[in-house]
């Protein structure tokens, strides 16, 4: 999947949400529970209790956009309960999540500071 926006950040809401919630209900979770700003340009990701559905919410400067994905025969690998309520991930991790990877198990190489060859 190609990203349809260039979000300033991507946040996962760790706890499952009732999928009856639409834009207003999810926006309330972002502001009241996650303590994030809806106008920041960030993308907010929510998962159903069964972990087979995702909703992505963002503000595009003219209105809210809500994207929905439902898996037919599998479940999303969602972070465990011991994680913080709002988990910041990058776009690459979001793509991995959408493809079915466990993002908490995938660890990239550690960044190191390079000073000199000598």
ROVEXTI-936889 format. One line per field, with one value per atom (N, C-alpha, C, O): x, y, z; residue in one letter; atom name. Coordinates in Angstrom, 2 decimals, m for minus. Example, Ala and Ser with C-alpha at 12.3 -4.5 7.8 and 13.67 -1.06 7.14 Angstrom:
X	13.19 | 12.30 | 13.20 | 14.24 | 12.85 | 13.67 | 12.90 | 13.41
Y	m5.69 | m4.50 | m3.30 | m3.32 | m2.25 | m1.06 | 0.03 | 1.14
Z	7.80 | 7.80 | 7.80 | 8.46 | 7.08 | 7.14 | 7.87 | 8.04
r	A | A | A | A | S | S | S | S
a	N | CA | C | O | N | CA | C | O
This chain:
X	0.84 | 0.00 | 0.88 | 1.85 | 0.56 | 1.27 | 0.55 | m0.68 | 1.31 | 0.70 | m0.07 | 0.42 | m1.23 | m2.09 | m1.86 | m2.35 | m1.12 | m0.75 | 0.68 | 1.25 | 1.24 | 2.54 | 2.29 | 2.39 | 1.96 | 1.63 | 2.87 | 3.98 | 2.64 | 3.74 | 4.13 | 5.27 | 3.20 | 3.44 | 2.31 | 1.27 | 2.53 | 1.50 | 1.38 | 2.37 | 0.16 | m0.09 | m1.09 | m2.13 | m0.76 | m1.70 | m2.38 | m1.72 | m3.68 | m4.39 | m4.37 | m4.99 | m3.65 | m3.40 | m4.66 | m4.78 | m5.59 | m6.79 | m7.79 | m7.90 | m8.51 | m9.52 | m10.64 | m10.93 | m11.25 | m12.38 | m13.61 | m13.50 | m14.77 | m16.03 | m16.10 | m15.96 | m16.32 | m16.30 | m17.59 | m17.77 | m18.50 | m19.65 | m19.20 | m19.86 | m18.06 | m17.54 | m17.15 | m16.52 | m17.53 | m17.16 | m16.20 | m15.51 | m16.16 | m15.19 | m15.24 | m14.21 | m16.41 | m16.51 | m16.06 | m15.35 | m16.47 | m16.08 | m14.58 | m13.96 | m14.00 | m12.56 | m11.78 | m10.73 | m12.28 | m11.63 | m11.61 | m10.63 | m12.68 | m12.72 | m11.66 | m11.03 | m11.47 | m10.43 | m9.05 | m8.21 | m8.81 | m7.51 | m7.22 | m6.13 | m8.20 | m7.97 | m8.01 | m7.18 | m8.96 | m9.15 | m8.30 | m7.78 | m8.13 | m7.39 | m5.93 | m5.02 | m5.71 | m4.35 | m3.63 | m2.40 | m4.39 | m3.84 | m3.01 | m1.95 | m3.51 | m2.83 | m3.71 | m4.92 | m3.11 | m3.83 | m4.28 | m3.48 | m5.55 | m6.09 | m5.58 | m5.52 | m5.20 | m4.76 | m3.25 | m2.71 | m2.57 | m1.11 | m0.64 | 0.54 | m1.56 | m1.18 | m0.85 | m0.41 | m1.07 | m0.78 | m1.92 | m3.05 | m1.58 | m2.52 | m2.75 | m1.80 | m4.01 | m4.36 | m5.00 | m5.92 | m4.50 | m4.92 | m5.62 | m5.12 | m6.78 | m7.58 | m7.89 | m8.01 | m8.01 | m8.26 | m9.52 | m9.84 | m10.22 | m11.40 | m10.99 | m9.84 | m11.92 | m11.64 | m11.23 | m10.39 | m11.80 | m11.47 | m10.15 | m9.66 | m9.57 | m8.30 | m8.35 | m7.31 | m9.52 | m9.61 | m10.00 | m10.14 | m10.17 | m10.55 | m9.68 | m9.34 | m9.34 | m8.61 | m9.36 | m9.99 | m9.27 | m9.73 | m8.57 | m7.87 | m8.36 | m7.32 | m8.00 | m8.81 | m7.68 | m8.29 | m7.22 | m6.16 | m7.49 | m6.60 | m7.37 | m8.45 | m6.79 | m7.34 | m6.53 | m5.31 | m7.19 | m6.43 | m6.53 | m6.36 | m6.79 | m6.89 | m8.21 | m8.47 | m9.04 | m10.38 | m11.46 | m12.64 | m11.06 | m12.02 | m11.35 | m10.17 | m12.10 | m11.57 | m11.69 | m12.62 | m10.73 | m10.77 | m10.74 | m9.99 | m11.54 | m11.61 | m11.48 | m12.29 | m10.43 | m10.18 | m10.44 | m10.22 | m10.92 | m11.33 | m10.74 | m10.77 | m10.19 | m9.70 | m10.21 | m10.10 | m10.77 | m11.25 | m10.54 | m10.52 | m9.97 | m9.35 | m10.42 | m11.28 | m10.36 | m11.35 | m11.02 | m11.93 | m9.73 | m9.39 | m8.22 | m7.68 | m7.84 | m6.68 | m6.91 | m7.98 | m5.91 | m5.97 | m4.73 | m3.66 | m4.88 | m3.73 | m2.92 | m3.48 | m1.61 | m0.71 | m0.64 | 0.11 | m1.42 | m1.57 | m0.70 | m0.50 | m0.18 | 0.67 | m0.04 | m1.26 | 0.75 | 0.24 | m0.23 | 0.05 | m0.95 | m1.52 | m0.46 | m0.76 | 0.75 | 1.76 | 2.36 | 3.14 | 2.00 | 2.46 | 1.69 | 0.61 | 2.23 | 1.47 | 0.18 | 0.05 | m0.75 | m2.04 | m1.86 | m2.52 | m0.99 | m0.70 | 0.72 | 1.68 | 0.85 | 2.15 | 2.52 | 1.79 | 3.65 | 4.10 | 4.92 | 5.86 | 4.54 | 5.28 | 5.60 | 5.10 | 6.42 | 6.70 | 5.87 | 5.19 | 5.95 | 5.14 | 5.48 | 4.60 | 6.75 | 7.17 | 6.55 | 6.10 | 6.51 | 5.89 | 4.39 | 3.82 | 3.74 | 2.32 | 2.11 | 1.19 | 2.94 | 2.82 | 3.04 | 2.34 | 4.00 | 4.21 | 2.97 | 2.54 | 2.40 | 1.19 | 0.06 | m0.63 | m0.13 | m1.20 | m0.97 | m1.92 | 0.30 | 0.63 | 0.63 | 0.80 | 0.46 | 0.34 | 1.54 | 1.55 | 2.56 | 3.75 | 3.51 | 2.72 | 4.19 | 4.18 | 5.23 | 6.42 | 4.81 | 5.77 | 6.57 | 7.65 | 6.05 | 6.82 | 7.95 | 8.89 | 7.87 | 8.92 | 10.00 | 11.10 | 9.70 | 10.66 | 11.51 | 10.99 | 12.78 | 13.70 | 14.73 | 15.44 | 14.83 | 15.85 | 17.23 | 17.36 | 18.24 | 19.59 | 19.64 | 18.94 | 20.45 | 20.63 | 21.45 | 22.45 | 21.05 | 21.82 | 23.07 | 23.03 | 24.16 | 25.40 | 25.95 | 25.67 | 26.72 | 27.35 | 28.73 | 29.52 | 29.00 | 30.29 | 31.12 | 30.69 | 32.31 | 33.19 | 34.31 | 34.50 | 35.05 | 36.23 | 36.65 | 36.32 | 37.40 | 37.94 | 39.08 | 39.30 | 39.78 | 40.95 | 40.59 | 41.46
Y	m1.18 | 0.00 | 1.23 | 1.31 | 2.17 | 3.45 | 4.39 | 4.38 | 5.19 | 6.14 | 7.19 | 7.68 | 7.53 | 8.50 | 9.89 | 10.87 | 9.98 | 11.27 | 11.15 | 10.07 | 12.25 | 12.29 | 12.72 | 13.91 | 11.77 | 12.16 | 12.63 | 12.16 | 13.57 | 14.04 | 12.97 | 12.94 | 12.08 | 10.97 | 9.95 | 10.27 | 8.74 | 7.71 | 7.19 | 6.79 | 7.20 | 6.73 | 5.58 | 5.66 | 4.52 | 3.41 | 3.61 | 3.92 | 3.43 | 3.39 | 1.94 | 1.09 | 1.64 | 0.27 | m0.54 | m1.69 | 0.05 | m0.68 | m0.78 | 0.15 | m1.91 | m2.03 | m1.01 | m0.60 | m0.62 | 0.31 | m0.35 | m1.24 | 0.11 | m0.36 | 0.21 | 1.42 | m0.62 | m0.15 | 0.52 | 0.85 | 0.72 | 1.58 | 3.04 | 3.90 | 3.30 | 4.68 | 5.14 | 4.41 | 6.36 | 6.97 | 8.13 | 8.11 | 9.10 | 10.18 | 10.89 | 11.04 | 11.31 | 12.07 | 11.25 | 11.77 | 10.00 | 9.14 | 8.86 | 8.88 | 8.61 | 8.36 | 9.63 | 9.59 | 10.77 | 12.05 | 12.34 | 12.87 | 11.99 | 12.17 | 11.30 | 11.74 | 10.08 | 9.21 | 9.83 | 9.80 | 10.38 | 11.00 | 12.12 | 12.19 | 13.00 | 14.16 | 13.83 | 14.33 | 13.00 | 12.77 | 11.64 | 11.75 | 10.56 | 9.41 | 9.44 | 9.23 | 9.69 | 9.68 | 11.00 | 11.06 | 12.05 | 13.38 | 13.92 | 14.51 | 13.72 | 14.20 | 15.22 | 15.27 | 16.04 | 17.06 | 16.51 | 15.95 | 16.66 | 16.19 | 17.00 | 16.50 | 18.25 | 19.12 | 19.04 | 19.85 | 18.08 | 17.98 | 17.40 | 17.47 | 16.83 | 16.17 | 14.70 | 14.02 | 14.20 | 12.81 | 11.90 | 12.33 | 10.64 | 9.59 | 8.75 | 8.38 | 8.45 | 7.70 | 6.38 | 6.35 | 5.28 | 3.94 | 3.26 | 3.26 | 2.66 | 1.99 | 0.57 | 0.32 | m0.35 | m1.75 | m2.22 | m1.74 | m3.18 | m3.76 | m4.80 | m5.24 | m5.19 | m6.18 | m7.52 | m8.23 | m7.88 | m9.14 | m9.06 | m10.08 | m7.86 | m7.58 | m7.92 | m8.19 | m7.90 | m8.15 | m6.89 | m6.93 | m5.77 | m4.51 | m3.38 | m3.33 | m2.46 | m1.24 | m0.04 | m0.10 | 1.07 | 2.36 | 3.33 | 3.33 | 4.15 | 5.17 | 6.52 | 6.73 | 7.43 | 8.75 | 9.81 | 9.73 | 10.82 | 11.97 | 13.19 | 13.08 | 14.34 | 15.64 | 16.11 | 16.21 | 16.41 | 16.81 | 18.30 | 18.71 | 19.11 | 20.57 | 21.06 | 22.27 | 20.15 | 20.54 | 19.73 | 20.08 | 18.66 | 17.80 | 16.51 | 16.28 | 15.69 | 14.41 | 13.36 | 13.37 | 12.45 | 11.29 | 10.05 | 9.99 | 9.08 | 7.83 | 6.68 | 6.51 | 5.88 | 4.70 | 3.46 | 3.45 | 2.41 | 1.19 | 0.00 | m0.05 | m0.95 | m2.19 | m3.35 | m3.36 | m4.37 | m5.58 | m6.79 | m6.97 | m7.62 | m8.86 | m9.95 | m10.03 | m10.77 | m11.82 | m13.08 | m13.74 | m13.44 | m14.71 | m14.63 | m15.67 | m13.48 | m13.37 | m12.27 | m11.66 | m12.01 | m10.95 | m10.09 | m10.56 | m8.82 | m7.92 | m8.25 | m8.58 | m8.15 | m8.36 | m7.03 | m6.14 | m6.92 | m5.66 | m5.65 | m6.70 | m4.49 | m4.41 | m4.94 | m4.89 | m5.43 | m6.03 | m4.95 | m3.77 | m5.39 | m4.48 | m3.71 | m2.63 | m4.22 | m3.53 | m2.32 | m1.57 | m2.13 | m0.95 | 0.28 | 0.14 | 1.49 | 2.70 | 2.81 | 2.15 | 3.63 | 3.78 | 4.25 | 3.72 | 5.22 | 5.71 | 5.31 | 5.66 | 4.58 | 4.09 | 4.77 | 4.67 | 5.46 | 6.16 | 5.19 | 4.57 | 5.07 | 4.22 | 5.05 | 6.17 | 4.52 | 5.24 | 4.65 | 3.64 | 5.29 | 4.86 | 3.44 | 2.68 | 3.09 | 1.75 | 0.70 | m0.35 | 0.97 | 0.06 | m0.06 | m1.14 | 1.04 | 0.98 | 0.05 | m0.77 | 0.17 | m0.71 | m2.17 | m3.06 | m2.41 | m3.78 | m4.30 | m5.43 | m3.46 | m3.84 | m4.19 | m5.19 | m3.36 | m3.61 | m4.90 | m5.53 | m5.29 | m6.51 | m7.75 | m8.87 | m7.57 | m8.71 | m9.02 | m10.04 | m8.17 | m8.40 | m7.94 | m7.03 | m8.58 | m8.18 | m7.09 | m7.39 | m5.84 | m4.73 | m4.68 | m4.10 | m5.27 | m5.26 | m6.28 | m6.18 | m7.26 | m8.28 | m7.90 | m8.45 | m6.96 | m6.56 | m5.43 | m4.36 | m5.66 | m4.65 | m4.31 | m5.21 | m3.06 | m2.69 | m2.63 | m2.73 | m2.47 | m2.31 | m1.05 | m0.07 | m1.11 | 0.02 | 1.09 | 0.78 | 2.35 | 3.45 | 3.68 | 3.62 | 3.95 | 4.26 | 5.57 | 5.97 | 6.23 | 7.48 | 7.17 | 6.48 | 7.66 | 7.44 | 8.69 | 9.78 | 8.56 | 9.70 | 9.77 | 10.77 | 8.66 | 8.67 | 7.25 | 6.33 | 7.07 | 5.77 | 5.42 | 4.25 | 6.42 | 6.20 | 6.32 | 6.17
Z	0.00 | 0.00 | 0.00 | 0.76 | m0.83 | m0.81 | 0.13 | 0.21 | 0.84 | 1.76 | 0.97 | m0.05 | 1.43 | 0.77 | 1.32 | 0.76 | 2.41 | 3.02 | 3.53 | 3.56 | 3.91 | 4.57 | 6.01 | 6.33 | 6.89 | 8.27 | 9.03 | 8.80 | 9.94 | 10.79 | 11.79 | 12.26 | 12.12 | 13.03 | 12.85 | 12.28 | 13.34 | 13.33 | 14.75 | 15.36 | 15.28 | 16.64 | 16.63 | 15.97 | 17.36 | 17.57 | 18.91 | 19.90 | 18.94 | 20.21 | 20.65 | 20.01 | 21.73 | 22.14 | 22.45 | 22.02 | 23.18 | 23.59 | 22.43 | 21.63 | 22.35 | 21.28 | 21.48 | 22.60 | 20.37 | 20.42 | 19.80 | 18.97 | 20.23 | 19.63 | 18.21 | 18.02 | 17.25 | 15.87 | 15.44 | 14.27 | 16.40 | 16.14 | 16.12 | 15.54 | 16.77 | 16.82 | 15.43 | 14.66 | 15.13 | 13.86 | 14.15 | 15.17 | 13.30 | 13.41 | 14.77 | 15.42 | 15.20 | 16.45 | 17.66 | 18.52 | 17.74 | 18.85 | 18.87 | 19.93 | 17.69 | 17.61 | 17.90 | 18.54 | 17.42 | 17.70 | 19.20 | 19.72 | 19.89 | 21.35 | 22.03 | 22.99 | 21.55 | 22.11 | 21.92 | 22.82 | 20.72 | 20.44 | 21.42 | 21.99 | 21.62 | 22.47 | 23.96 | 24.73 | 24.39 | 25.82 | 26.38 | 27.49 | 25.65 | 26.14 | 25.70 | 26.51 | 24.41 | 23.89 | 24.15 | 24.07 | 24.46 | 24.74 | 23.57 | 23.77 | 22.35 | 21.14 | 20.45 | 20.68 | 19.61 | 18.86 | 17.52 | 16.77 | 17.22 | 15.94 | 14.77 | 13.65 | 15.01 | 13.92 | 13.67 | 12.91 | 14.29 | 14.17 | 12.84 | 12.52 | 12.08 | 10.83 | 11.04 | 10.12 | 12.26 | 12.57 | 12.12 | 11.91 | 11.97 | 11.60 | 12.85 | 13.53 | 13.17 | 14.37 | 13.96 | 13.14 | 14.54 | 14.14 | 15.31 | 16.44 | 15.03 | 16.04 | 15.57 | 14.37 | 16.52 | 16.19 | 16.93 | 18.01 | 16.31 | 16.95 | 17.99 | 18.01 | 18.84 | 19.88 | 19.27 | 19.83 | 18.13 | 17.47 | 16.71 | 16.23 | 16.60 | 15.91 | 14.42 | 13.81 | 13.83 | 12.38 | 11.61 | 10.38 | 12.31 | 11.67 | 12.21 | 13.39 | 11.29 | 11.66 | 11.12 | 10.07 | 11.87 | 11.37 | 11.51 | 12.53 | 10.48 | 10.48 | 10.35 | 9.45 | 11.24 | 11.28 | 11.14 | 11.77 | 10.31 | 10.24 | 9.76 | 9.18 | 10.03 | 9.62 | 8.43 | 8.52 | 7.29 | 6.09 | 5.78 | 4.63 | 6.78 | 6.70 | 6.10 | 6.10 | 5.60 | 5.13 | 5.82 | 5.75 | 6.47 | 7.15 | 7.59 | 7.31 | 8.29 | 8.75 | 7.67 | 6.86 | 7.67 | 6.79 | 7.67 | 8.65 | 7.33 | 8.08 | 7.11 | 6.20 | 7.30 | 6.46 | 7.29 | 8.50 | 6.62 | 7.29 | 6.55 | 5.32 | 7.29 | 6.68 | 7.51 | 8.73 | 6.80 | 7.46 | 6.87 | 5.65 | 7.74 | 7.28 | 7.23 | 8.11 | 6.22 | 6.06 | 6.86 | 7.36 | 6.98 | 7.62 | 8.60 | 8.96 | 9.02 | 9.89 | 10.91 | 10.94 | 11.74 | 12.75 | 12.65 | 12.25 | 13.02 | 13.08 | 14.33 | 15.37 | 14.22 | 15.36 | 16.12 | 15.74 | 17.17 | 17.89 | 19.14 | 19.75 | 19.54 | 20.75 | 21.99 | 22.10 | 22.90 | 24.15 | 25.12 | 24.96 | 26.12 | 27.13 | 27.91 | 28.42 | 28.03 | 28.83 | 28.12 | 28.71 | 26.86 | 26.11 | 26.58 | 27.15 | 26.35 | 26.71 | 25.87 | 24.84 | 26.33 | 25.64 | 24.20 | 23.30 | 23.97 | 22.62 | 22.25 | 22.94 | 21.16 | 20.73 | 19.43 | 18.44 | 19.41 | 18.21 | 17.37 | 17.85 | 16.09 | 15.16 | 13.92 | 13.78 | 13.02 | 11.79 | 10.64 | 10.81 | 9.49 | 8.34 | 7.91 | 7.52 | 7.98 | 7.59 | 8.52 | 8.05 | 9.80 | 10.75 | 10.49 | 10.65 | 10.11 | 9.77 | 8.58 | 8.58 | 7.57 | 6.41 | 6.80 | 6.31 | 7.69 | 8.17 | 8.89 | 8.68 | 9.75 | 10.48 | 9.53 | 9.71 | 8.51 | 7.53 | 6.74 | 6.28 | 6.58 | 5.86 | 6.76 | 6.26 | 8.07 | 8.96 | 9.82 | 10.51 | 9.80 | 10.62 | 12.05 | 12.30 | 12.98 | 14.38 | 14.56 | 14.63 | 14.63 | 14.65 | 15.95 | 15.97 | 17.02 | 18.27 | 18.24 | 19.02 | 17.33 | 17.23 | 16.22 | 16.26 | 15.33 | 14.31 | 14.86 | 15.19 | 14.94 | 15.46 | 14.39 | 13.93 | 13.98 | 12.99 | 13.64 | 14.86 | 12.81 | 13.33 | 14.19 | 13.93 | 15.21 | 16.11 | 15.41 | 14.76 | 15.53 | 14.95 | 15.79 | 17.01 | 15.12 | 15.82 | 15.28 | 14.15 | 16.09 | 15.69 | 15.12 | 15.76 | 13.94 | 13.30 | 13.46 | 13.07 | 14.04 | 14.24 | 13.21 | 12.54 | 13.12 | 12.26 | 11.98 | 12.73 | 10.90 | 10.57 | 11.53 | 11.82 | 12.01 | 12.88 | 14.33 | 15.19
r	X | X | X | X | X | X | X | X | X | X | X | X | X | X | X | X | X | X | X | X | X | X | X | X | X | X | X | X | X | X | X | X | X | X | X | X | X | X | X | X | X | X | X | X | X | X | X | X | X | X | X | X | X | X | X | X | X | X | X | X | X | X | X | X | X | X | X | X | X | X | X | X | X | X | X | X | X | X | X | X | X | X | X | X | X | X | X | X | X | X | X | X | X | X | X | X | X | X | X | X | X | X | X | X | X | X | X | X | X | X | X | X | X | X | X | X | X | X | X | X | X | X | X | X | X | X | X | X | X | X | X | X | X | X | X | X | X | X | X | X | X | X | X | X | X | X | X | X | X | X | X | X | X | X | X | X | X | X | X | X | X | X | X | X | X | X | X | X | X | X | X | X | X | X | X | X | X | X | X | X | X | X | X | X | X | X | X | X | X | X | X | X | X | X | X | X | X | X | X | X | X | X | X | X | X | X | X | X | X | X | X | X | X | X | X | X | X | X | X | X | X | X | X | X | X | X | X | X | X | X | X | X | X | X | X | X | X | X | X | X | X | X | X | X | X | X | X | X | X | X | X | X | X | X | X | X | X | X | X | X | X | X | X | X | X | X | X | X | X | X | X | X | X | X | X | X | X | X | X | X | X | X | X | X | X | X | X | X | X | X | X | X | X | X | X | X | X | X | X | X | X | X | X | X | X | X | X | X | X | X | X | X | X | X | X | X | X | X | X | X | X | X | X | X | X | X | X | X | X | X | X | X | X | X | X | X | X | X | X | X | X | X | X | X | X | X | X | X | X | X | X | X | X | X | X | X | X | X | X | X | X | X | X | X | X | X | X | X | X | X | X | X | X | X | X | X | X | X | X | X | X | X | X | X | X | X | X | X | X | X | X | X | X | X | X | X | X | X | X | X | X | X | X | X | X | X | X | X | X | X | X | X | X | X | X | X | X | X | X | X | X | X | X | X | X | X | X | X | X | X | X | X | X | X | X | X | X | X | X | X | X | X | X | X | X | X | X | X | X | X | X | X | X | X | X | X | X | X | X | X | X | X | X | X | X | X | X | X | X | X | X | X
a	N | CA | C | O | N | CA | C | O | N | CA | C | O | N | CA | C | O | N | CA | C | O | N | CA | C | O | N | CA | C | O | N | CA | C | O | N | CA | C | O | N | CA | C | O | N | CA | C | O | N | CA | C | O | N | CA | C | O | N | CA | C | O | N | CA | C | O | N | CA | C | O | N | CA | C | O | N | CA | C | O | N | CA | C | O | N | CA | C | O | N | CA | C | O | N | CA | C | O | N | CA | C | O | N | CA | C | O | N | CA | C | O | N | CA | C | O | N | CA | C | O | N | CA | C | O | N | CA | C | O | N | CA | C | O | N | CA | C | O | N | CA | C | O | N | CA | C | O | N | CA | C | O | N | CA | C | O | N | CA | C | O | N | CA | C | O | N | CA | C | O | N | CA | C | O | N | CA | C | O | N | CA | C | O | N | CA | C | O | N | CA | C | O | N | CA | C | O | N | CA | C | O | N | CA | C | O | N | CA | C | O | N | CA | C | O | N | CA | C | O | N | CA | C | O | N | CA | C | O | N | CA | C | O | N | CA | C | O | N | CA | C | O | N | CA | C | O | N | CA | C | O | N | CA | C | O | N | CA | C | O | N | CA | C | O | N | CA | C | O | N | CA | C | O | N | CA | C | O | N | CA | C | O | N | CA | C | O | N | CA | C | O | N | CA | C | O | N | CA | C | O | N | CA | C | O | N | CA | C | O | N | CA | C | O | N | CA | C | O | N | CA | C | O | N | CA | C | O | N | CA | C | O | N | CA | C | O | N | CA | C | O | N | CA | C | O | N | CA | C | O | N | CA | C | O | N | CA | C | O | N | CA | C | O | N | CA | C | O | N | CA | C | O | N | CA | C | O | N | CA | C | O | N | CA | C | O | N | CA | C | O | N | CA | C | O | N | CA | C | O | N | CA | C | O | N | CA | C | O | N | CA | C | O | N | CA | C | O | N | CA | C | O | N | CA | C | O | N | CA | C | O | N | CA | C | O | N | CA | C | O | N | CA | C | O | N | CA | C | O | N | CA | C | O | N | CA | C | O | N | CA | C | O | N | CA | C | O | N | CA | C | O | N | CA | C | O | N | CA | C | O | N | CA | C | O | N | CA | C | O | N | CA | C | O | N | CA | C | O | N | CA | C | O | N | CA | C | O | N | CA | C | O | N | CA | C | O | N | CA | C | O | N | CA | C | O | N | CA | C | O
